[in-house]
Structures are given as C-alpha cells and as structure tokens.
Amino acid sequence: MMKNSSFLEPQQLFFHSPADPAEEEEEEEEEEMPATEKDLAEDAPWKKIQQNTFTRWCNEHLKVLNKRIADLQKDLSDGLKLIGLLEVLSQKKMYRKYHLRPNFRQMKLENVSVALEFLEREHIKLVSIDSKAIVDGNLKLILGLIWTLIHTSNYFNNYFATVY
C-alpha cells in the first residue's frame, strides 16, 4: 500500500506547530529518551505510587505503636520507626540497644545498623542496602527495603496460617 504523505501533512501542521524552535528541540529530546530512562527518572509516576502504597502499608503496622510515617525518606532516617516496624512485624525485640533520641548522624546510622543487623539475624537478605542509604534518604533503596519486608511478612504470615 502506498503512503500518501501529502494527505497527512496538513493534519500534522494543524495538531503540532511549535512557535518556538527551542520548544521543538525539547520535544525531540523528550521523544529520544528511551522508556527505561523515563521509568528510572526521579519523578517517575510509579515511584510516587509505590511510595504512597508502601507508606500506607507501614502505617497499617505501626498503628499498634501509635506511630505514623508521613515521608518514608525522612521518617525512616533516624531508624526509630524502622525498628518499631520490624518489632511489630517479627513480634520480637531488637537484639541490641539503640538510641531513643538520635540527634546526631552517627546515632541515626547506628540505629539503622541495629535494624539491618536484626534483619540479617532473622535470615532476611538485603541486597545493596546499608545504613547510610537509609539515613541519606535513598528512595530507591528504601522502597526496596520496604518491598522486602512486605514480601517476607506475607510469606511468614501465609506459612504460619497453613501450619497452625
């Protein structure tokens, strides 16, 4: 079948006629960006959806402690709510002491380390997640951590439901 380009040209002009050449260049750059780069961008829509969903999941479990997370990046950074969440999910206390008022970065790093060591002792494997990433608010790694907790808690809940 032969393509009639003259038929399409008036429609293209009607729907798209950038007045500014810079605007045209921006659109070309945007079109050239592969889908994977858009998906990995900081403002990717899936990140916001996942962040909201995971925040709600955490809050559902933290209700028991009368604690609440508004922002995963900020509220997990001192380790206290992360420790609380782990204690609720596991129904165990931390193996080590931690700082109840972590005012300094070092105290926050130690608290998050206590939480991550707890996960390790519970045989929950984390890949590339360290205390610095959580304290610094690395959203991608925080989401990965919460996903691991969701996945693990669902596994254990289903396991115990079938055994007992």
DSSP file (Angstrom, degrees, kcal/mol; ACC not computed):
  #  RESIDUE AA STRUCTURE BP1 BP2  ACC     N-H-->O    O-->H-N    N-H-->O    O-->H-N    TCO  KAPPA ALPHA  PHI   PSI    X-CA   Y-CA   Z-CA
    1    1 A M              0   0    0      0, 0.0     2,-0.3     0, 0.0     0, 0.0   0.000 360.0 360.0 360.0 135.6    0.0    0.0    0.0
    2    2 A M        -     0   0    0      1,-0.0     2,-0.5     2,-0.0     0, 0.0  -0.614 360.0-129.1 -86.5 138.0    1.3    3.4   -1.0
    3    3 A K        -     0   0    0     -2,-0.3     2,-1.0     1,-0.0     3,-0.1  -0.730  10.9-153.7 -88.9 127.7    1.8    6.1    1.6
    4    4 A N    >>  +     0   0    0     -2,-0.5     4,-0.8     1,-0.2     3,-0.6  -0.802  17.8 174.8-102.7  92.0    0.2    9.4    0.8
    5    5 A S  H 3> S+     0   0    0     -2,-1.0     4,-1.7     1,-0.2     3,-0.3   0.794  73.9  63.5 -71.5 -28.1    2.3   11.9    2.8
    6    6 A S  H 34 S+     0   0    0      1,-0.2    -1,-0.2     2,-0.2    -2,-0.1   0.819  98.9  56.5 -66.8 -27.7    0.6   15.0    1.4
    7    7 A F  H <> S+     0   0    0     -3,-0.6     4,-0.5     1,-0.2    -1,-0.2   0.864 111.0  42.8 -68.5 -35.6   -2.6   13.8    3.0
    8    8 A L  H  X S+     0   0    0     -4,-0.8     4,-2.4    -3,-0.3     5,-0.2   0.773  96.9  76.1 -82.7 -27.6   -1.0   13.7    6.5
    9    9 A E  H  X S+     0   0    0     -4,-1.7     4,-2.3     1,-0.2     5,-0.2   0.891  93.1  48.7 -57.9 -46.8    0.9   16.9    6.3
   10   10 A P  H  > S+     0   0    0      0, 0.0     4,-2.1     0, 0.0    -1,-0.2   0.897 112.8  49.7 -61.9 -37.1   -2.0   19.4    6.8
   11   11 A Q  H  X S+     0   0    0     -4,-0.5     4,-2.3     2,-0.2     5,-0.2   0.910 109.7  50.7 -66.4 -40.7   -3.2   17.4    9.8
   12   12 A Q  H  X S+     0   0    0     -4,-2.4     4,-2.3     1,-0.2    -1,-0.2   0.903 111.0  48.6 -63.5 -40.1    0.3   17.3   11.3
   13   13 A L  H  < S+     0   0    0     -4,-2.3    -1,-0.2    -5,-0.2    -2,-0.2   0.874 110.7  51.8 -66.6 -36.2    0.5   21.1   10.9
   14   14 A F  H  < S+     0   0    0     -4,-2.1    -2,-0.2    -5,-0.2    -1,-0.2   0.908 118.2  35.6 -66.5 -41.7   -2.9   21.6   12.5
   15   15 A F  H  < S+     0   0    0     -4,-2.3     2,-0.4     1,-0.2    -2,-0.2   0.756 126.5  31.7 -85.8 -25.0   -2.1   19.5   15.5
   16   16 A H     <  +     0   0    0     -4,-2.3    -1,-0.2    -5,-0.2    -2,-0.0  -0.891  57.8 139.7-142.1 107.4    1.6   20.4   16.0
   17   17 A S        -     0   0    0     -2,-0.4     2,-0.1    -3,-0.2    -4,-0.1  -0.620  33.2-156.9-144.5  83.9    3.1   23.7   15.1
   18   18 A P        -     0   0    0      0, 0.0    -2,-0.1     0, 0.0     6,-0.0  -0.402   4.2-158.8 -64.4 131.3    5.6   24.8   17.8
   19   19 A A  S    S+     0   0    0     -2,-0.1     3,-0.1     1,-0.1     0, 0.0   0.796  77.8  58.9 -78.5 -29.5    6.1   28.6   17.7
   20   20 A D  S  > S-     0   0    0      1,-0.1     4,-1.5    -3,-0.0     3,-0.5  -0.890  71.1-149.0-107.4 125.6    9.5   28.4   19.4
   21   21 A P  H  > S+     0   0    0      0, 0.0     4,-2.0     0, 0.0    -1,-0.1   0.835 101.3  58.2 -60.3 -31.7   12.4   26.4   17.9
   22   22 A A  H  > S+     0   0    0      1,-0.2     4,-2.3     2,-0.2     5,-0.2   0.878 102.6  53.6 -64.8 -36.8   13.7   25.7   21.4
   23   23 A E  H  > S+     0   0    0     -3,-0.5     4,-2.1     1,-0.2    -1,-0.2   0.890 107.1  51.6 -63.0 -39.7   10.3   24.1   22.2
   24   24 A E  H  X S+     0   0    0     -4,-1.5     4,-2.1     2,-0.2    -2,-0.2   0.905 108.9  50.2 -64.3 -41.8   10.7   21.8   19.2
   25   25 A E  H  X S+     0   0    0     -4,-2.0     4,-2.6     2,-0.2    -2,-0.2   0.906 109.1  51.8 -63.2 -42.0   14.2   20.8   20.3
   26   26 A E  H  X S+     0   0    0     -4,-2.3     4,-2.4     1,-0.2    -1,-0.2   0.906 109.7  49.4 -60.7 -42.2   12.9   20.0   23.8
   27   27 A E  H  X S+     0   0    0     -4,-2.1     4,-2.3     2,-0.2    -1,-0.2   0.888 110.2  50.7 -65.6 -38.5   10.2   17.8   22.3
   28   28 A E  H  X S+     0   0    0     -4,-2.1     4,-1.9     2,-0.2    -2,-0.2   0.924 111.2  48.2 -64.3 -43.5   12.7   16.0   20.1
   29   29 A E  H  X S+     0   0    0     -4,-2.6     4,-1.1     1,-0.2    -2,-0.2   0.908 111.6  50.4 -62.1 -41.4   14.9   15.3   23.2
   30   30 A E  H  < S+     0   0    0     -4,-2.4     3,-0.4     1,-0.2    -1,-0.2   0.894 110.4  49.3 -63.7 -40.8   12.0   14.1   25.1
   31   31 A E  H  < S+     0   0    0     -4,-2.3    -1,-0.2     1,-0.2    -2,-0.2   0.834 108.4  54.2 -67.2 -32.3   11.0   11.7   22.3
   32   32 A E  H  < S+     0   0    0     -4,-1.9    -1,-0.2    -5,-0.2    -2,-0.2   0.721  82.5 102.2 -76.6 -20.8   14.5   10.4   22.1
   33   33 A M  S  < S-     0   0    0     -4,-1.1     5,-0.1    -3,-0.4    -3,-0.0  -0.486  79.1-122.0 -66.8 121.7   14.7    9.5   25.7
   34   34 A P    >>  -     0   0    0      0, 0.0     4,-1.6     0, 0.0     3,-0.6  -0.222  18.6-113.3 -62.6 155.4   14.2    5.7   26.0
   35   35 A A  H 3> S+     0   0    0      1,-0.2     4,-2.4     2,-0.2     5,-0.2   0.846 115.0  60.1 -58.9 -35.4   11.3    4.4   28.0
   36   36 A T  H 3> S+     0   0    0      1,-0.2     4,-1.5     2,-0.2    -1,-0.2   0.881 103.5  50.2 -64.1 -36.7   13.6    2.9   30.6
   37   37 A E  H <> S+     0   0    0     -3,-0.6     4,-0.8     2,-0.2    -1,-0.2   0.897 110.3  50.0 -67.0 -39.2   15.2    6.2   31.3
   38   38 A K  H >< S+     0   0    0     -4,-1.6     3,-0.6     1,-0.2    -2,-0.2   0.900 110.1  51.2 -63.6 -39.8   11.8    7.7   31.9
   39   39 A D  H 3< S+     0   0    0     -4,-2.4    -1,-0.2     1,-0.2    -2,-0.2   0.806 112.8  45.7 -67.2 -29.3   10.9    4.9   34.2
   40   40 A L  H 3< S+     0   0    0     -4,-1.5    -1,-0.2    -5,-0.2    -2,-0.2   0.515  86.2 118.4 -92.5  -5.4   14.1    5.4   36.2
   41   41 A A  S X< S-     0   0    0     -4,-0.8     3,-1.8    -3,-0.6     6,-0.2  -0.212  77.1-114.8 -61.1 152.5   13.7    9.2   36.5
   42   42 A E  T 3  S+     0   0    0      1,-0.3    -1,-0.1     5,-0.0    -4,-0.0   0.832 116.1  45.2 -57.7 -34.4   13.4   10.6   40.0
   43   43 A D  T 3  S+     0   0    0      4,-0.1    -1,-0.3    -5,-0.0    -2,-0.1   0.115  78.7 146.8-100.1  22.6    9.9   11.8   39.2
   44   44 A A    X>  -     0   0    0     -3,-1.8     4,-1.2     1,-0.1     3,-1.0  -0.347  53.5-129.2 -59.5 135.3    8.6    8.6   37.6
   45   45 A P  H 3> S+     0   0    0      0, 0.0     4,-2.0     0, 0.0     5,-0.2   0.840 105.0  60.0 -57.9 -35.3    4.9    8.1   38.3
   46   46 A W  H 3> S+     0   0    0      1,-0.2     4,-2.8     2,-0.2     5,-0.2   0.839  99.7  57.3 -64.5 -31.0    5.4    4.6   39.5
   47   47 A K  H <> S+     0   0    0     -3,-1.0     4,-2.8     2,-0.2    -1,-0.2   0.920 107.4  46.4 -65.7 -41.9    7.8    5.7   42.3
   48   48 A K  H  X S+     0   0    0     -4,-1.2     4,-2.5     2,-0.2    -2,-0.2   0.911 114.1  48.2 -66.2 -41.8    5.2    8.1   43.8
   49   49 A I  H  X S+     0   0    0     -4,-2.0     4,-2.5     2,-0.2    -2,-0.2   0.937 114.7  45.4 -62.8 -46.8    2.5    5.3   43.6
   50   50 A Q  H  X S+     0   0    0     -4,-2.8     4,-2.9     1,-0.2     5,-0.3   0.903 111.9  52.4 -64.1 -41.3    4.9    2.8   45.2
   51   51 A Q  H  X S+     0   0    0     -4,-2.8     4,-2.1    -5,-0.2    -2,-0.2   0.924 112.1  45.3 -61.3 -45.2    6.0    5.3   47.8
   52   52 A N  H  X S+     0   0    0     -4,-2.5     4,-2.1     2,-0.2    -2,-0.2   0.910 114.6  48.4 -64.8 -42.7    2.3    6.1   48.8
   53   53 A T  H  X S+     0   0    0     -4,-2.5     4,-2.1     1,-0.2    -2,-0.2   0.927 113.6  45.9 -64.2 -46.1    1.4    2.4   48.8
   54   54 A F  H  X S+     0   0    0     -4,-2.9     4,-2.5     1,-0.2    -1,-0.2   0.852 110.2  54.5 -68.2 -34.0    4.4    1.4   50.9
   55   55 A T  H  X S+     0   0    0     -4,-2.1     4,-2.6    -5,-0.3    14,-0.2   0.926 109.1  48.0 -63.6 -44.1    3.8    4.3   53.3
   56   56 A R  H  X S+     0   0    0     -4,-2.1     4,-2.1     2,-0.2    -2,-0.2   0.904 110.7  51.7 -62.5 -40.7    0.2    3.1   53.9
   57   57 A W  H  X S+     0   0    0     -4,-2.1     4,-1.4     2,-0.2    -2,-0.2   0.934 111.4  46.8 -61.7 -46.3    1.4   -0.5   54.5
   58   58 A C  H  X S+     0   0    0     -4,-2.5     4,-2.4     1,-0.2     3,-0.4   0.929 111.6  51.1 -60.8 -45.7    4.0    0.7   57.1
   59   59 A N  H  X S+     0   0    0     -4,-2.6     4,-1.0     1,-0.2    -1,-0.2   0.849 103.3  59.2 -62.9 -34.7    1.4    2.9   58.8
   60   60 A E  H  < S+     0   0    0     -4,-2.1     4,-0.3     1,-0.2    -1,-0.2   0.899 113.3  38.4 -60.4 -39.7   -1.1    0.0   59.0
   61   61 A H  H >< S+     0   0    0     -4,-1.4     3,-0.8    -3,-0.4     4,-0.2   0.809 111.9  57.0 -81.4 -30.9    1.5   -2.0   61.0
   62   62 A L  H ><>S+     0   0    0     -4,-2.4     5,-1.9     1,-0.2     3,-1.3   0.600  82.0  87.5 -77.7 -10.1    2.8    1.0   63.0
   63   63 A K  G ><5S+     0   0    0     -4,-1.0     3,-1.8     1,-0.3    -1,-0.2   0.877  79.7  64.2 -52.8 -38.6   -0.8    1.7   64.3
   64   64 A V  G < 5S+     0   0    0     -3,-0.8    -1,-0.3     1,-0.3    -2,-0.2   0.827 107.9  40.2 -55.3 -34.7    0.0   -0.7   67.2
   65   65 A L  G < 5S-     0   0    0     -3,-1.3    -1,-0.3    -4,-0.2    -2,-0.2   0.352 112.7-117.2 -96.1   4.1    2.7    1.6   68.4
   66   66 A N  T < 5S+     0   0    0     -3,-1.8     2,-0.3    -4,-0.4    -3,-0.2   0.874  73.6 131.9  56.1  38.9    0.7    4.8   67.8
   67   67 A K      < -     0   0    0     -5,-1.9     2,-0.3    -8,-0.1    -1,-0.2  -0.830  37.6-166.1-116.8 158.8    3.4    5.8   65.3
   68   68 A R        -     0   0    0     -2,-0.3     2,-0.5    -3,-0.1    13,-0.0  -0.999  14.2-142.7-147.2 144.1    2.9    7.1   61.8
   69   69 A I        +     0   0    0     -2,-0.3     3,-0.2   -14,-0.2   -10,-0.1  -0.934  20.0 169.5-107.9 127.1    5.1    7.7   58.7
   70   70 A A  S    S+     0   0    0     -2,-0.5     2,-0.4     1,-0.3    -1,-0.1   0.770  79.0  19.7 -98.6 -38.9    4.4   10.8   56.6
   71   71 A D     >  -     0   0    0      1,-0.1     4,-3.3   -16,-0.1     5,-0.4  -0.961  64.8-153.4-138.1 114.3    7.5   10.6   54.4
   72   72 A L  H  > S+     0   0    0     -2,-0.4     4,-1.5     1,-0.2     5,-0.2   0.882  95.9  52.8 -55.0 -42.1    9.5    7.3   54.0
   73   73 A Q  H  4 S+     0   0    0      1,-0.2     4,-0.2     2,-0.2    -1,-0.2   0.900 120.6  29.9 -64.8 -41.7   12.7    9.1   53.3
   74   74 A K  H >4 S+     0   0    0     -3,-0.2     3,-0.7     2,-0.1     4,-0.4   0.900 118.9  51.5 -84.2 -43.8   12.6   11.4   56.3
   75   75 A D  H 3< S+     0   0    0     -4,-3.3     6,-0.6     1,-0.3     3,-0.2   0.706 112.5  44.1 -75.8 -20.0   10.8    9.3   58.8
   76   76 A L  T >< S+     0   0    0     -4,-1.5     3,-1.2    -5,-0.4    -1,-0.3   0.548  90.4  90.1 -93.6  -8.0   12.9    6.2   58.5
   77   77 A S  T <  S+     0   0    0     -3,-0.7    35,-0.2     1,-0.3    -2,-0.1   0.735  86.3  47.1 -67.5 -24.2   16.2    8.1   58.5
   78   78 A D  T 3  S-     0   0    0     -4,-0.4    -1,-0.3    -3,-0.2    33,-0.2   0.552 104.6-127.6 -93.8  -5.6   16.7    8.0   62.3
   79   79 A G  S <> S+     0   0    0     -3,-1.2     4,-2.7    32,-0.1     5,-0.2   0.181  80.8 106.3  88.2 -18.0   16.0    4.3   62.5
   80   80 A L  H  > S+     0   0    0      1,-0.2     4,-2.4     2,-0.2     5,-0.1   0.925  83.4  40.1 -66.3 -46.4   13.3    4.5   65.2
   81   81 A K  H  > S+     0   0    0     -6,-0.6     4,-2.5     2,-0.2    -1,-0.2   0.833 115.1  53.9 -72.9 -30.5   10.3    3.9   63.1
   82   82 A L  H  > S+     0   0    0     -7,-0.2     4,-2.4     2,-0.2    -2,-0.2   0.932 110.2  46.8 -65.2 -45.3   12.1    1.2   61.1
   83   83 A I  H  X S+     0   0    0     -4,-2.7     4,-2.4     2,-0.2    -2,-0.2   0.927 112.7  50.2 -61.3 -45.1   13.0   -0.5   64.4
   84   84 A G  H  X S+     0   0    0     -4,-2.4     4,-2.1     1,-0.2    -2,-0.2   0.913 110.5  49.7 -59.1 -43.7    9.4   -0.2   65.6
   85   85 A L  H  X S+     0   0    0     -4,-2.5     4,-2.7     1,-0.2    -1,-0.2   0.916 111.2  48.7 -61.9 -44.5    8.1   -1.6   62.3
   86   86 A L  H  X S+     0   0    0     -4,-2.4     4,-2.6     1,-0.2     6,-0.3   0.887 110.5  50.9 -64.7 -39.0   10.5   -4.6   62.5
   87   87 A E  H  X>S+     0   0    0     -4,-2.4     4,-1.6     2,-0.2     5,-0.6   0.884 112.5  46.7 -66.9 -37.5    9.5   -5.3   66.1
   88   88 A V  H  <5S+     0   0    0     -4,-2.1    -2,-0.2    -5,-0.2    -1,-0.2   0.937 115.5  45.1 -67.6 -46.5    5.8   -5.3   65.2
   89   89 A L  H  <5S+     0   0    0     -4,-2.7    -2,-0.2     1,-0.2    -1,-0.2   0.903 123.8  33.6 -65.3 -41.9    6.3   -7.5   62.1
   90   90 A S  H  <5S-     0   0    0     -4,-2.6    -1,-0.2    -5,-0.2    -2,-0.2   0.679  95.0-136.1 -88.1 -18.5    8.5  -10.0   63.8
   91   91 A Q  T  <5S+     0   0    0     -4,-1.6     2,-0.3     1,-0.3    -3,-0.2   0.847  70.9 108.8  58.5  36.0    6.9   -9.8   67.3
   92   92 A K      < -     0   0    0     -5,-0.6    -1,-0.3    -6,-0.3     2,-0.2  -0.920  69.5-117.3-133.6 159.7   10.4   -9.7   68.7
   93   93 A K        -     0   0    0     -2,-0.3    -9,-0.0     1,-0.1   -10,-0.0  -0.611  44.0 -87.1 -92.3 158.7   12.6   -7.1   70.3
   94   94 A M        -     0   0    0     -2,-0.2    -1,-0.1     1,-0.1    21,-0.1  -0.291  28.4-134.4 -61.1 149.4   15.8   -5.8   68.9
   95   95 A Y  S    S+     0   0    0     19,-0.2     2,-0.3     2,-0.1    -1,-0.1   0.744  87.2  42.7 -77.9 -24.5   18.9   -7.8   69.8
   96   96 A R  S    S-     0   0    0     18,-0.1     2,-0.1     1,-0.0    -2,-0.1  -0.830  90.1-102.9-121.5 158.8   20.9   -4.7   70.6
   97   97 A K        -     0   0    0     -2,-0.3     2,-0.3     1,-0.0    -2,-0.1  -0.410  39.2-168.4 -73.0 156.7   20.2   -1.4   72.3
   98   98 A Y        -     0   0    0     -2,-0.1     2,-0.4    -4,-0.1     9,-0.0  -0.918  30.2 -85.0-142.8 168.1   19.6    1.6   70.2
   99   99 A H        -     0   0    0      8,-0.3   -19,-0.0    -2,-0.3    12,-0.0  -0.630  25.8-164.4 -81.3 124.1   19.4    5.4   70.7
  100  100 A L  S    S+     0   0    0     -2,-0.4    -1,-0.2     1,-0.3   -20,-0.0   0.748  90.8  33.2 -78.9 -24.2   15.9    6.6   71.7
  101  101 A R  S    S-     0   0    0    -21,-0.0     2,-1.5     3,-0.0    -1,-0.3  -0.664  76.0-173.4-129.8  77.1   16.8   10.2   70.8
  102  102 A P        +     0   0    0      0, 0.0   -22,-0.1     0, 0.0     6,-0.0  -0.545  18.2 158.6 -77.0  91.7   19.1   10.1   67.8
  103  103 A N        +     0   0    0     -2,-1.5     2,-0.3     4,-0.0     3,-0.0   0.727  56.5  58.9 -85.3 -23.2   20.1   13.7   67.5
  104  104 A F  S  > S-     0   0    0     -3,-0.2     4,-1.9     1,-0.1     3,-0.4  -0.753  85.6-117.7-111.8 155.2   23.3   13.2   65.5
  105  105 A R  H  > S+     0   0    0     -2,-0.3     4,-2.8     1,-0.2     5,-0.2   0.890 114.3  55.8 -54.7 -43.6   24.0   11.5   62.2
  106  106 A Q  H  > S+     0   0    0      1,-0.2     4,-2.2     2,-0.2    -1,-0.2   0.886 106.7  50.3 -60.3 -38.8   26.2    8.8   63.9
  107  107 A M  H  > S+     0   0    0     -3,-0.4     4,-2.3     2,-0.2    -8,-0.3   0.893 110.8  49.4 -65.8 -39.4   23.4    7.9   66.2
  108  108 A K  H  X S+     0   0    0     -4,-1.9     4,-2.5     2,-0.2     5,-0.2   0.919 110.1  50.7 -65.0 -44.0   21.0    7.6   63.3
  109  109 A L  H  X S+     0   0    0     -4,-2.8     4,-2.2     1,-0.2    -2,-0.2   0.902 110.8  49.7 -60.1 -41.4   23.5    5.4   61.4
  110  110 A E  H  X S+     0   0    0     -4,-2.2     4,-2.3    -5,-0.2    -2,-0.2   0.911 110.0  50.4 -65.2 -42.6   23.8    3.1   64.5
  111  111 A N  H  X S+     0   0    0     -4,-2.3     4,-1.9     2,-0.2    -2,-0.2   0.935 112.1  46.0 -61.0 -46.5   20.0    2.8   64.9
  112  112 A V  H  X S+     0   0    0     -4,-2.5     4,-2.6     1,-0.2    -1,-0.2   0.883 110.5  54.6 -65.6 -36.2   19.6    1.8   61.2
  113  113 A S  H  X S+     0   0    0     -4,-2.2     4,-2.7    -5,-0.2     5,-0.2   0.896 105.3  53.2 -62.1 -39.8   22.5   -0.6   61.6
  114  114 A V  H  X S+     0   0    0     -4,-2.3     4,-2.0     2,-0.2   -19,-0.2   0.927 111.0  46.9 -59.3 -44.6   20.7   -2.2   64.5
  115  115 A A  H  X S+     0   0    0     -4,-1.9     4,-2.0     2,-0.2    -2,-0.2   0.917 113.5  47.0 -64.1 -44.5   17.6   -2.7   62.4
  116  116 A L  H  X S+     0   0    0     -4,-2.6     4,-2.0     1,-0.2    -2,-0.2   0.874 111.4  51.1 -68.5 -36.3   19.6   -4.1   59.4
  117  117 A E  H  X S+     0   0    0     -4,-2.7     4,-2.7     2,-0.2    -1,-0.2   0.880 106.8  55.4 -65.2 -37.5   21.5   -6.5   61.7
  118  118 A F  H  X S+     0   0    0     -4,-2.0     4,-1.5    -5,-0.2    -2,-0.2   0.935 107.8  48.3 -58.7 -46.9   18.2   -7.6   63.1
  119  119 A L  H  <>S+     0   0    0     -4,-2.0     5,-2.8     1,-0.2    -1,-0.2   0.901 110.7  51.5 -60.7 -41.1   17.0   -8.5   59.6
  120  120 A E  H ><5S+     0   0    0     -4,-2.0     3,-1.7     1,-0.2    -1,-0.2   0.919 109.0  49.7 -62.6 -43.7   20.3  -10.3   58.9
  121  121 A R  H 3<5S+     0   0    0     -4,-2.7    -1,-0.2     1,-0.3    -2,-0.2   0.765 107.7  54.9 -67.6 -24.3   19.9  -12.4   62.1
  122  122 A E  T 3<5S-     0   0    0     -4,-1.5    -1,-0.3    -5,-0.2    -2,-0.2   0.312 120.5-112.8 -88.6   8.1   16.3  -13.2   61.0
  123  123 A H  T < 5 +     0   0    0     -3,-1.7     2,-0.7     1,-0.2    -3,-0.2   0.828  67.9 145.7  64.4  35.6   17.7  -14.5   57.7
  124  124 A I      < -     0   0    0     -5,-2.8     2,-0.4    -6,-0.1    -1,-0.2  -0.917  42.1-141.5-103.9 114.4   16.2  -11.8   55.6
  125  125 A K        -     0   0    0     -2,-0.7     2,-0.4    -3,-0.1    -5,-0.0  -0.602  17.6-171.7 -85.1 129.4   18.5  -11.0   52.8
  126  126 A L        -     0   0    0     -2,-0.4     2,-0.6     3,-0.1    19,-0.0  -0.959  12.0-147.0-116.9 137.1   19.0   -7.4   51.7
  127  127 A V  S    S-     0   0    0     -2,-0.4     3,-0.1     1,-0.2    17,-0.0  -0.917  73.9 -18.6-109.5 121.9   21.0   -6.5   48.6
  128  128 A S  S    S+     0   0    0     -2,-0.6     2,-0.6     1,-0.2    -1,-0.2   0.676  96.2 130.2  63.1  21.6   23.0   -3.3   48.5
  129  129 A I        +     0   0    0     15,-0.1     2,-0.3     4,-0.0    -1,-0.2  -0.927  27.6 165.0-109.4 120.4   21.1   -1.7   51.3
  130  130 A D     >  -     0   0    0     -2,-0.6     4,-1.4    -3,-0.1     3,-0.4  -0.797  50.9-100.7-126.4 172.4   23.2   -0.2   54.1
  131  131 A S  H  > S+     0   0    0     -2,-0.3     4,-2.7     1,-0.2     5,-0.2   0.849 118.3  59.1 -63.0 -34.7   22.5    2.2   56.9
  132  132 A K  H  > S+     0   0    0      1,-0.2     4,-2.6     2,-0.2    -1,-0.2   0.902 103.0  52.7 -61.6 -41.2   24.0    5.2   55.0
  133  133 A A  H  4>S+     0   0    0     -3,-0.4     5,-2.9     2,-0.2     4,-0.4   0.885 112.7  44.2 -62.5 -39.2   21.4    4.8   52.2
  134  134 A I  H ><5S+     0   0    0     -4,-1.4     3,-1.0     3,-0.2    -2,-0.2   0.932 114.8  47.3 -72.2 -46.1   18.5    4.8   54.6
  135  135 A V  H 3<5S+     0   0    0     -4,-2.7    -2,-0.2     1,-0.3    -1,-0.2   0.879 112.5  50.6 -62.9 -37.8   19.8    7.8   56.7
  136  136 A D  T 3<5S-     0   0    0     -4,-2.6    -1,-0.3    -5,-0.2    -2,-0.2   0.551 115.6-117.4 -78.8  -7.0   20.5    9.7   53.5
  137  137 A G  T < 5 -     0   0    0     -3,-1.0     2,-1.0    -4,-0.4    -3,-0.2   0.830  40.4-179.1  78.6  32.7   17.0    9.0   52.2
  138  138 A N     >< -     0   0    0     -5,-2.9     4,-2.4     1,-0.2    -1,-0.2  -0.541  11.1-162.5 -68.0 102.2   17.9    7.0   49.1
  139  139 A L  H  > S+     0   0    0     -2,-1.0     4,-2.9     1,-0.2     5,-0.2   0.878  82.3  54.4 -59.6 -43.4   14.3    6.4   47.9
  140  140 A K  H  > S+     0   0    0      1,-0.2     4,-1.8     2,-0.2    -1,-0.2   0.919 113.8  41.2 -59.3 -45.0   15.1    3.5   45.6
  141  141 A L  H  > S+     0   0    0      2,-0.2     4,-2.3    -3,-0.2    -1,-0.2   0.850 113.2  53.5 -73.9 -33.7   16.8    1.5   48.3
  142  142 A I  H  X S+     0   0    0     -4,-2.4     4,-2.6     2,-0.2     5,-0.2   0.925 109.6  48.5 -64.5 -43.5   14.2    2.4   50.9
  143  143 A L  H  X S+     0   0    0     -4,-2.9     4,-2.5     1,-0.2    -2,-0.2   0.890 110.7  51.9 -62.3 -38.6   11.5    1.2   48.6
  144  144 A G  H  X S+     0   0    0     -4,-1.8     4,-2.1    -5,-0.2    -2,-0.2   0.899 109.7  49.3 -63.0 -41.0   13.5   -2.0   48.1
  145  145 A L  H  X S+     0   0    0     -4,-2.3     4,-2.1     2,-0.2    -2,-0.2   0.939 112.6  46.3 -63.4 -48.1   13.8   -2.5   51.8
  146  146 A I  H  X S+     0   0    0     -4,-2.6     4,-2.7     1,-0.2    -2,-0.2   0.897 110.4  53.7 -64.1 -39.6   10.0   -2.0   52.4
  147  147 A W  H  X S+     0   0    0     -4,-2.5     4,-2.9     1,-0.2    -1,-0.2   0.915 108.0  50.7 -60.0 -42.0    9.2   -4.3   49.5
  148  148 A T  H  X S+     0   0    0     -4,-2.1     4,-2.8     1,-0.2     5,-0.2   0.908 110.8  48.9 -61.8 -41.7   11.4   -7.0   51.1
  149  149 A L  H  X S+     0   0    0     -4,-2.1     4,-2.8     2,-0.2     5,-0.2   0.909 112.5  47.9 -64.8 -41.9    9.6   -6.5   54.4
  150  150 A I  H  X S+     0   0    0     -4,-2.7     4,-2.2     2,-0.2     5,-0.2   0.953 115.1  44.9 -61.8 -49.8    6.2   -6.8   52.6
  151  151 A H  H  X S+     0   0    0     -4,-2.9     4,-1.9     1,-0.2    -2,-0.2   0.918 116.7  45.4 -61.4 -45.7    7.2   -9.9   50.7
  152  152 A T  H  X S+     0   0    0     -4,-2.8     4,-2.6    -5,-0.2     5,-0.2   0.912 112.4  49.6 -67.6 -43.8    8.8  -11.5   53.8
  153  153 A S  H  X S+     0   0    0     -4,-2.8     4,-2.5    -5,-0.2    -1,-0.2   0.888 111.3  49.7 -66.5 -36.6    5.9  -10.7   56.2
  154  154 A N  H  X S+     0   0    0     -4,-2.2     4,-2.4    -5,-0.2    -1,-0.2   0.895 110.6  51.0 -65.5 -39.2    3.4  -12.1   53.7
  155  155 A Y  H  X S+     0   0    0     -4,-1.9     4,-2.4    -5,-0.2    -2,-0.2   0.949 113.7  43.2 -62.4 -49.6    5.5  -15.3   53.3
  156  156 A F  H  X S+     0   0    0     -4,-2.6     4,-2.7     2,-0.2     5,-0.3   0.896 113.4  51.6 -66.5 -40.1    5.7  -15.8   57.1
  157  157 A N  H  X S+     0   0    0     -4,-2.5     4,-1.8    -5,-0.2    -1,-0.2   0.922 113.4  44.6 -62.0 -43.6    2.0  -15.0   57.6
  158  158 A N  H  X S+     0   0    0     -4,-2.4     4,-1.5     2,-0.2    -2,-0.2   0.885 112.9  52.2 -67.3 -38.5    1.0  -17.5   55.0
  159  159 A Y  H  X S+     0   0    0     -4,-2.4     4,-1.8    -5,-0.2     3,-0.3   0.948 112.7  43.1 -63.1 -49.9    3.4  -20.1   56.3
  160  160 A F  H  X S+     0   0    0     -4,-2.7     4,-2.2     1,-0.2    -1,-0.2   0.819 109.5  58.2 -69.2 -29.6    2.1  -19.9   59.9
  161  161 A A  H  < S+     0   0    0     -4,-1.8    -1,-0.2    -5,-0.3    -2,-0.2   0.856 111.2  42.0 -66.8 -34.4   -1.5  -19.8   58.7
  162  162 A T  H  < S+     0   0    0     -4,-1.5    -2,-0.2    -3,-0.3    -1,-0.2   0.804 116.0  48.4 -82.7 -29.8   -1.1  -23.1   56.9
  163  163 A V  H  <        0   0    0     -4,-1.8    -2,-0.2     1,-0.2    -3,-0.2   0.885 360.0 360.0 -77.0 -39.5    0.9  -24.8   59.7
  164  164 A Y     <        0   0    0     -4,-2.2    -1,-0.2    -5,-0.2    -2,-0.2   0.428 360.0 360.0-104.6 360.0   -1.4  -23.8   62.6
